[in-house]
Structure formats: C-alpha cells, structure tokens
Amino acid sequence: MSGGPRRVRVTSPQTRIALTRRHRPAQHLLPPPQQGADDEQAVEAARALFLRQRRLALRTLGLLGALLLGLSGLLAALPALDRVTVLGFPASWLLLMAAGYPLLLVLAVTHVRAAERAERGRREP
C-alpha cells in the first residue's frame, strides 16, 4: 500500500481564501474610518455602532426565540387545535401559517429598520 500513488488534497481558490481569512483579528469587521476625520475618533464611533448593532441582533434573536417557543408552547398547551378544522385545514396549521410567518416578517423588517437607523445616526453630525 505504501508504494501506491500519493493522495493530493484539491481545494478551490475561494476555499483557500476563506480559510486564511479565519485567522484575522476581529478588527477587519469594523468599517474603515471616514477620510478627513480623526482616525481614533472614527474607530471608536465604528466600535460603538458595532456594539449597538450587536445588542440589536441579540434582542432580535431573543424575540425570535420567544416567538417560536411561544407558538410551540401554545400548540402544546392546546392540543384541541389539531381537531378543529377551518376550510379543511387544522387550526394549529393555520395558526402557524397565519400568525407565525407574518410575525417573522414583522420581526425582520423591524430589525433591519433599527439597524439602518443606528447607521444613519452614526453618519449624521
């Protein structure tokens, strides 16, 4: 077996680039400072924006968890919804479709607007 051909690992250039990026420090996530501004002040403003957006993301994740667990808990607490049908569909399925997805959409739109508002607040003097 040792005399056979040697195996060669083949990866795409994109994979190699992605693997090398993993070792960079977290500073590359910050937006570049604005030209003409004091660099230290701009970096601090970028860090503050990053922290605000991270808190916003954690709040959104918490609300998402509450929504999903709340709907699941409601369906577990009310098993009778499986037996009730509306237009031939179980009420529990309709609750998931009629309440779950629209609430997910509202949560996503609210998150994006709040993140954009935080960015606009940073840019405005």
MDTraj code that builds the backbone (N, CA, C; nanometers):
import mdtraj as md
import numpy as np

residues = "MET SER GLY GLY PRO ARG ARG VAL ARG VAL THR SER PRO GLN THR ARG ILE ALA LEU THR ARG ARG HIS ARG PRO ALA GLN HIS LEU LEU PRO PRO PRO GLN GLN GLY ALA ASP ASP GLU GLN ALA VAL GLU ALA ALA ARG ALA LEU PHE LEU ARG GLN ARG ARG LEU ALA LEU ARG THR LEU GLY LEU LEU GLY ALA LEU LEU LEU GLY LEU SER GLY LEU LEU ALA ALA LEU PRO ALA LEU ASP ARG VAL THR VAL LEU GLY PHE PRO ALA SER TRP LEU LEU LEU MET ALA ALA GLY TYR PRO LEU LEU LEU VAL LEU ALA VAL THR HIS VAL ARG ALA ALA GLU ARG ALA GLU ARG GLY ARG ARG GLU PRO".split()
xyz = np.array([
    [0.0801, -0.1190, 0.0000],
    [0.0000, 0.0000, 0.0000],
    [0.0846, 0.1257, 0.0000],
    [0.2009, 0.1233, 0.0590],
    [0.2807, 0.2441, 0.0669],
    [0.3423, 0.2796, -0.0677],
    [0.3442, 0.1879, -0.1617],
    [0.4033, 0.2157, -0.2918],
    [0.3046, 0.2771, -0.3907],
    [0.1796, 0.2936, -0.3534],
    [0.0779, 0.3463, -0.4428],
    [0.0900, 0.4975, -0.4631],
    [0.0032, 0.5497, -0.5484],
    [0.0092, 0.6946, -0.5727],
    [-0.0266, 0.7738, -0.4461],
    [0.0363, 0.8859, -0.4344],
    [0.0141, 0.9724, -0.3182],
    [-0.1127, 1.0554, -0.3387],
    [-0.1925, 1.0685, -0.2330],
    [-0.3146, 1.1471, -0.2420],
    [-0.2818, 1.2951, -0.2344],
    [-0.3540, 1.3714, -0.3145],
    [-0.3341, 1.5159, -0.3161],
    [-0.4665, 1.5811, -0.2782],
    [-0.4591, 1.6757, -0.1871],
    [-0.5791, 1.7483, -0.1461],
    [-0.6030, 1.8625, -0.2440],
    [-0.7226, 1.8653, -0.3032],
    [-0.7562, 1.9669, -0.4016],
    [-0.8654, 2.0559, -0.3431],
    [-0.8401, 2.1879, -0.3418],
    [-0.9401, 2.2837, -0.2955],
    [-0.9468, 2.3985, -0.3943],
    [-1.0592, 2.4621, -0.3966],
    [-1.0752, 2.5759, -0.4864],
    [-1.0048, 2.6973, -0.4283],
    [-0.9708, 2.7961, -0.5112],
    [-0.9082, 2.9181, -0.4588],
    [-0.9979, 2.9905, -0.3577],
    [-1.1307, 2.9870, -0.3775],
    [-1.2203, 3.0528, -0.2840],
    [-1.2119, 2.9877, -0.1460],
    [-1.1992, 2.8554, -0.1426],
    [-1.1883, 2.7857, -0.0145],
    [-1.0596, 2.8252, 0.0559],
    [-0.9496, 2.8320, -0.0188],
    [-0.8222, 2.8720, 0.0415],
    [-0.8302, 3.0134, 0.0971],
    [-0.8941, 3.1038, 0.0236],
    [-0.9085, 3.2422, 0.0711],
    [-0.9931, 3.2461, 0.1972],
    [-1.1037, 3.1718, 0.1987],
    [-1.1918, 3.1702, 0.3156],
    [-1.1202, 3.1123, 0.4369],
    [-1.0373, 3.0103, 0.4161],
    [-0.9654, 2.9500, 0.5280],
    [-0.8589, 3.0439, 0.5834],
    [-0.7970, 3.1237, 0.4996],
    [-0.6955, 3.2166, 0.5503],
    [-0.7599, 3.3342, 0.6218],
    [-0.8794, 3.3741, 0.5842],
    [-0.9483, 3.4857, 0.6492],
    [-0.9873, 3.4529, 0.7919],
    [-1.0030, 3.3270, 0.8224],
    [-1.0473, 3.2853, 0.9544],
    [-0.9486, 3.3282, 1.0626],
    [-0.8226, 3.3457, 1.0289],
    [-0.7201, 3.3739, 1.1281],
    [-0.6967, 3.5232, 1.1502],
    [-0.7708, 3.6075, 1.0824],
    [-0.7547, 3.7510, 1.1005],
    [-0.8196, 3.7948, 1.2315],
    [-0.7707, 3.9029, 1.2894],
    [-0.8368, 3.9540, 1.4104],
    [-0.9720, 4.0148, 1.3763],
    [-1.0521, 4.0366, 1.4787],
    [-1.1887, 4.0869, 1.4589],
    [-1.1905, 4.2301, 1.4076],
    [-1.0779, 4.2992, 1.4030],
    [-1.0747, 4.4378, 1.3583],
    [-1.1208, 4.4525, 1.2128],
    [-1.1066, 4.3480, 1.1322],
    [-1.1463, 4.3599, 0.9921],
    [-1.2982, 4.3723, 0.9766],
    [-1.3740, 4.3484, 1.0833],
    [-1.5187, 4.3609, 1.0765],
    [-1.5646, 4.5058, 1.0871],
    [-1.4779, 4.5916, 1.1374],
    [-1.5160, 4.7315, 1.1536],
    [-1.5079, 4.8039, 1.0200],
    [-1.5995, 4.8960, 0.9940],
    [-1.5910, 4.9733, 0.8701],
    [-1.4691, 5.0656, 0.8746],
    [-1.4123, 5.0972, 0.7591],
    [-1.2953, 5.1845, 0.7596],
    [-1.3331, 5.3246, 0.8070],
    [-1.2407, 5.3932, 0.8723],
    [-1.2711, 5.5290, 0.9183],
    [-1.2952, 5.6220, 0.8006],
    [-1.3747, 5.7263, 0.8245],
    [-1.4023, 5.8236, 0.7194],
    [-1.2778, 5.9077, 0.6956],
    [-1.2540, 5.9431, 0.5704],
    [-1.1376, 6.0251, 0.5377],
    [-1.1572, 6.1654, 0.5918],
    [-1.0503, 6.2215, 0.6434],
    [-1.0559, 6.3568, 0.6954],
    [-1.0943, 6.3625, 0.8418],
    [-1.1474, 6.2568, 0.8965],
    [-1.1846, 6.2557, 1.0380],
    [-1.0668, 6.2059, 1.1198],
    [-1.0677, 6.2400, 1.2447],
    [-0.9649, 6.1887, 1.3345],
    [-0.9803, 6.0370, 1.3402],
    [-0.8749, 5.9647, 1.3056],
    [-0.8847, 5.8193, 1.2931],
    [-0.9288, 5.7520, 1.4226],
    [-0.8756, 5.7929, 1.5335],
    [-0.9109, 5.7293, 1.6599],
    [-1.0580, 5.7525, 1.6936],
    [-1.1051, 5.8720, 1.6683],
    [-1.2453, 5.9040, 1.6942],
    [-1.3376, 5.8247, 1.6017],
    [-1.2980, 5.8095, 1.4759],
    [-1.3789, 5.7343, 1.3805],
    [-1.3830, 5.5861, 1.4171],
    [-1.2709, 5.5325, 1.4630],
    [-1.2689, 5.3916, 1.5023],
    [-1.3575, 5.3702, 1.6250],
    [-1.3547, 5.4613, 1.7195],
    [-1.4412, 5.4498, 1.8378],
    [-1.5889, 5.4580, 1.7988],
    [-1.6197, 5.5471, 1.7039],
    [-1.7585, 5.5570, 1.6569],
    [-1.8010, 5.4277, 1.5880],
    [-1.7095, 5.3676, 1.5119],
    [-1.7412, 5.2416, 1.4443],
    [-1.7618, 5.1298, 1.5461],
    [-1.6786, 5.1286, 1.6501],
    [-1.6957, 5.0273, 1.7545],
    [-1.8292, 5.0443, 1.8270],
    [-1.8659, 5.1688, 1.8544],
    [-1.9937, 5.1947, 1.9212],
    [-2.1099, 5.1482, 1.8339],
    [-2.1015, 5.1744, 1.7027],
    [-2.2052, 5.1284, 1.6110],
    [-2.2117, 4.9762, 1.6098],
    [-2.0958, 4.9126, 1.6057],
    [-2.0897, 4.7664, 1.6048],
    [-2.1549, 4.7096, 1.7310],
    [-2.1278, 4.7700, 1.8461],
    [-2.1878, 4.7228, 1.9715],
    [-2.3389, 4.7446, 1.9728],
    [-2.3851, 4.8597, 1.9213],
    [-2.5302, 4.8848, 1.9150],
    [-2.5979, 4.7812, 1.8266],
    [-2.5363, 4.7524, 1.7132],
    [-2.5972, 4.6550, 1.6225],
    [-2.5908, 4.5137, 1.6796],
    [-2.4872, 4.4832, 1.7558],
    [-2.4800, 4.3516, 1.8182],
    [-2.5896, 4.3377, 1.9247],
    [-2.6109, 4.4430, 2.0053],
    [-2.7196, 4.4393, 2.1041],
    [-2.8553, 4.4248, 2.0343],
    [-2.8711, 4.4939, 1.9235],
    [-2.9950, 4.4838, 1.8468],
    [-3.0146, 4.3415, 1.7950],
    [-2.9076, 4.2798, 1.7478],
    [-2.9172, 4.1422, 1.6979],
    [-2.9531, 4.0461, 1.8104],
    [-2.8938, 4.0656, 1.9282],
    [-2.9270, 3.9786, 2.0413],
    [-3.0727, 3.9960, 2.0839],
    [-3.1211, 4.1198, 2.0817],
    [-3.2621, 4.1438, 2.1139],
    [-3.3527, 4.0749, 2.0125],
    [-3.3165, 4.0851, 1.8844],
    [-3.3968, 4.0215, 1.7798],
    [-3.3958, 3.8701, 1.7948],
    [-3.2795, 3.8132, 1.8274],
    [-3.2728, 3.6683, 1.8489],
    [-3.3586, 3.6261, 1.9679],
    [-3.3581, 3.7066, 2.0732],
    [-3.4427, 3.6766, 2.1884],
    [-3.5904, 3.6786, 2.1520],
    [-3.6308, 3.7796, 2.0753],
    [-3.7703, 3.7875, 2.0318],
    [-3.8058, 3.6714, 1.9391],
    [-3.7121, 3.6329, 1.8530],
    [-3.7357, 3.5188, 1.7639],
    [-3.7559, 3.3912, 1.8454],
    [-3.6699, 3.3713, 1.9454],
    [-3.6851, 3.2532, 2.0310],
    [-3.8169, 3.2543, 2.1049],
    [-3.8543, 3.3714, 2.1560],
    [-3.9821, 3.3823, 2.2275],
    [-4.0996, 3.3532, 2.1343],
    [-4.0909, 3.4024, 2.0122],
    [-4.1979, 3.3786, 1.9149],
    [-4.2102, 3.2294, 1.8837],
    [-4.0980, 3.1661, 1.8515],
    [-4.1030, 3.0247, 1.8141],
    [-4.1418, 2.9360, 1.9317],
    [-4.0827, 2.9640, 2.0484],
    [-4.1199, 2.8842, 2.1660],
    [-4.2626, 2.9142, 2.2101],
    [-4.3054, 3.0388, 2.1944],
    [-4.4416, 3.0745, 2.2316],
    [-4.5446, 3.0047, 2.1446],
    [-4.5200, 3.0026, 2.0142],
    [-4.6142, 2.9321, 1.9259],
    [-4.6132, 2.7820, 1.9538],
    [-4.4940, 2.7269, 1.9742],
    [-4.4853, 2.5838, 2.0048],
    [-4.5547, 2.5526, 2.1369],
    [-4.5322, 2.6390, 2.2364],
    [-4.5970, 2.6191, 2.3655],
    [-4.7482, 2.6298, 2.3558],
    [-4.7953, 2.7247, 2.2755],
    [-4.9394, 2.7397, 2.2575],
    [-4.9990, 2.6149, 2.1933],
    [-4.9314, 2.5624, 2.0927],
    [-4.9821, 2.4414, 2.0273],
    [-4.9754, 2.3207, 2.1193],
    [-4.8725, 2.3152, 2.2047],
    [-4.8630, 2.2038, 2.3000],
    [-4.9681, 2.2177, 2.4096],
    [-4.9977, 2.3418, 2.4498],
    [-5.0953, 2.3636, 2.5570],
    [-5.2391, 2.3434, 2.5099],
    [-5.2623, 2.3635, 2.3812],
    [-5.3972, 2.3489, 2.3267],
    [-5.4005, 2.2413, 2.2173],
    [-5.3934, 2.1132, 2.2565],
    [-5.3951, 2.0072, 2.1541],
    [-5.5288, 1.9989, 2.0800],
    [-5.6309, 2.0630, 2.1327],
    [-5.7616, 2.0600, 2.0667],
    [-5.7576, 2.1335, 1.9331],
    [-5.6570, 2.2209, 1.9138],
    [-5.6472, 2.2924, 1.7860],
    [-5.6197, 2.1987, 1.6686],
    [-5.5659, 2.0789, 1.6980],
    [-5.5431, 1.9810, 1.5910],
    [-5.6734, 1.9214, 1.5400],
    [-5.7729, 1.9165, 1.6263],
    [-5.9005, 1.8550, 1.5869],
    [-5.9946, 1.9545, 1.5206],
    [-5.9761, 2.0820, 1.5468],
    [-6.0620, 2.1851, 1.4872],
    [-6.0116, 2.2135, 1.3461],
    [-6.1043, 2.2143, 1.2497],
    [-6.0639, 2.2421, 1.1117],
    [-6.1351, 2.3671, 1.0606],
    [-6.0616, 2.4416, 0.9810],
    [-6.1145, 2.5612, 0.9148],
    [-6.0811, 2.5455, 0.7670],
    [-6.1842, 2.5417, 0.6828],
    [-6.1672, 2.5209, 0.5378],
    [-6.0886, 2.3934, 0.5077],
    [-6.1046, 2.2926, 0.5905],
    [-6.0393, 2.1641, 0.5676],
    [-5.8978, 2.1558, 0.6223],
    [-5.8488, 2.2605, 0.6859],
    [-5.7140, 2.2597, 0.7417],
    [-5.7220, 2.2635, 0.8927],
    [-5.6302, 2.1943, 0.9624],
    [-5.6299, 2.2017, 1.1089],
    [-5.6012, 2.3443, 1.1550],
    [-5.6671, 2.3868, 1.2617],
    [-5.6490, 2.5224, 1.3129],
    [-5.5058, 2.5469, 1.3589],
    [-5.4386, 2.4424, 1.4080],
    [-5.2998, 2.4593, 1.4513],
    [-5.2105, 2.4945, 1.3319],
    [-5.2340, 2.4317, 1.2184],
    [-5.1555, 2.4615, 1.0979],
    [-5.1837, 2.6046, 1.0516],
    [-5.3094, 2.6425, 1.0541],
    [-5.3445, 2.7791, 1.0142],
    [-5.2844, 2.8822, 1.1092],
    [-5.2788, 2.8479, 1.2389],
    [-5.2169, 2.9390, 1.3354],
    [-5.0690, 2.9589, 1.3033],
    [-5.0016, 2.8511, 1.2697],
    [-4.8602, 2.8630, 1.2327],
    [-4.8426, 2.9463, 1.1070],
    [-4.9293, 2.9232, 1.0088],
    [-4.9144, 2.9935, 0.8807],
    [-4.9653, 3.1370, 0.8889],
    [-5.0770, 3.1582, 0.9553],
    [-5.1380, 3.2911, 0.9568],
    [-5.0764, 3.3818, 1.0623],
    [-5.0166, 3.3254, 1.1653],
    [-4.9567, 3.4092, 1.2700],
    [-4.8042, 3.4034, 1.2662],
    [-4.7492, 3.2849, 1.2450],
    [-4.6036, 3.2684, 1.2537],
    [-4.5266, 3.3450, 1.1483],
    [-4.5553, 3.3220, 1.0232],
    [-4.4780, 3.3861, 0.9163],
    [-4.4966, 3.5372, 0.9102],
    [-4.6164, 3.5886, 0.9244],
    [-4.6276, 3.7353, 0.9283],
    [-4.5518, 3.7973, 1.0461],
    [-4.5536, 3.7313, 1.1627],
    [-4.4787, 3.7844, 1.2767],
    [-4.3283, 3.7780, 1.2517],
    [-4.2816, 3.6728, 1.1839],
    [-4.1400, 3.6651, 1.1466],
    [-4.1032, 3.7787, 1.0513],
    [-4.1912, 3.8087, 0.9581],
    [-4.1666, 3.9176, 0.8648],
    [-4.1612, 4.0517, 0.9379],
    [-4.2530, 4.0736, 1.0296],
    [-4.2536, 4.1982, 1.1071],
    [-4.1255, 4.2095, 1.1891],
    [-4.0830, 4.1002, 1.2489],
    [-3.9596, 4.0999, 1.3276],
    [-3.8387, 4.1326, 1.2398],
    [-3.8318, 4.0748, 1.1209],
    [-3.7196, 4.1006, 1.0303],
    [-3.7179, 4.2454, 0.9828],
    [-3.8320, 4.2969, 0.9431],
    [-3.8389, 4.4355, 0.8944],
    [-3.8037, 4.5325, 1.0062],
    [-3.8522, 4.5057, 1.1259],
    [-3.8205, 4.5914, 1.2403],
    [-3.6710, 4.5901, 1.2696],
    [-3.6098, 4.4735, 1.2614],
    [-3.4662, 4.4631, 1.2866],
    [-3.3855, 4.5418, 1.1828],
    [-3.4199, 4.5259, 1.0570],
    [-3.3461, 4.5957, 0.9506],
    [-3.3621, 4.7469, 0.9652],
    [-3.4815, 4.7921, 0.9931],
    [-3.5023, 4.9370, 1.0101],
    [-3.4244, 4.9915, 1.1293],
    [-3.4212, 4.9184, 1.2381],
    [-3.3472, 4.9647, 1.3558],
    [-3.1968, 4.9665, 1.3283],
    [-3.1458, 4.8669, 1.2556],
    [-3.0032, 4.8650, 1.2212],
    [-2.9689, 4.9808, 1.1286],
    [-3.0555, 5.0090, 1.0316],
    [-3.0316, 5.1219, 0.9418],
    [-3.0401, 5.2542, 1.0169],
    [-3.1314, 5.2650, 1.1118],
    [-3.1433, 5.3863, 1.1921],
    [-3.0160, 5.4091, 1.2732],
    [-2.9581, 5.3023, 1.3255],
    [-2.8327, 5.3139, 1.4013],
    [-2.7196, 5.3614, 1.3103],
    [-2.7150, 5.3121, 1.1863],
    [-2.6112, 5.3556, 1.0927],
    [-2.6313, 5.5011, 1.0531],
    [-2.7560, 5.5411, 1.0284],
    [-2.7812, 5.6808, 0.9926],
    [-2.7451, 5.7734, 1.1072],
    [-2.7717, 5.7298, 1.2284],
    [-2.7375, 5.8110, 1.3451],
    [-2.5879, 5.8307, 1.3580],
    [-2.5109, 5.7344, 1.3119],
    [-2.3642, 5.7462, 1.3167],
    [-2.3158, 5.8454, 1.2118],
    [-2.3765, 5.8443, 1.0937],
    [-2.3303, 5.9285, 0.9839],
    [-2.3686, 6.0746, 1.0016],
    [-2.4838, 6.0988, 1.0650],
    [-2.5296, 6.2378, 1.0798],
    [-2.4505, 6.3063, 1.1896],
    [-2.4053, 6.4324, 1.1675],
    [-2.3243, 6.5011, 1.2682],
    [-2.4037, 6.5414, 1.3899],
])
top = md.Topology()
chain = top.add_chain()
for i, resn in enumerate(residues, 1):
    res = top.add_residue(resn, chain, resSeq=i)
    for name in ("N", "CA", "C"):
        top.add_atom(name, md.element.get_by_symbol(name[0]), res)
traj = md.Trajectory(xyz[None], top)
